[in-house]
């Protein structure tokens, strides 16, 4: 009986540790990135490729995602206030490595909307520069949560849709 209890206790402790590590920033993008209803009543849908993570100063992280033809996409990057607005991101075509968007050349916007004319893979690169964090009470100065929220919707028909 003692052995069963010991094994059970070890499993509970291991599971708690794994959940604590994953839970630091696990759902940050769902809580802090703005889920938007869109303009004119358009309904954006949550995309399961969205992610959150704990970033340290100077860290670069990449996420590969698939976008589909005939869909509109909205990518939102949000971060804890200790990072301020210094988080930058770039979007590349995964096949050609062509730079498609760089928020640093777009006034550091945290939201990017686009229409997909073909199905393809993208690489989203998020960068937290060295020295980006600021002093804030009860927060670590060397790391913070960053969220990458991806939303999608079917592209609206444009022009003459019927004759």
Buried (B, 14 or more C-beta within 10 A) or exposed (E): EEEEEEEEEEEEEEEEEEEEEEEEBBEBBEEBBEBBEEEEEEEBEEBEBBBBBBBEBEBEBEBEBEBEEEBBBBBBBBBBEBBEEBBBBBBBEBEEEEEBBBBEEEEEBBBBBBEBEEEBEBBBBBBBBEEBBEEEEEEEEEBBBBBBBBBBBEBEEEEEEEE
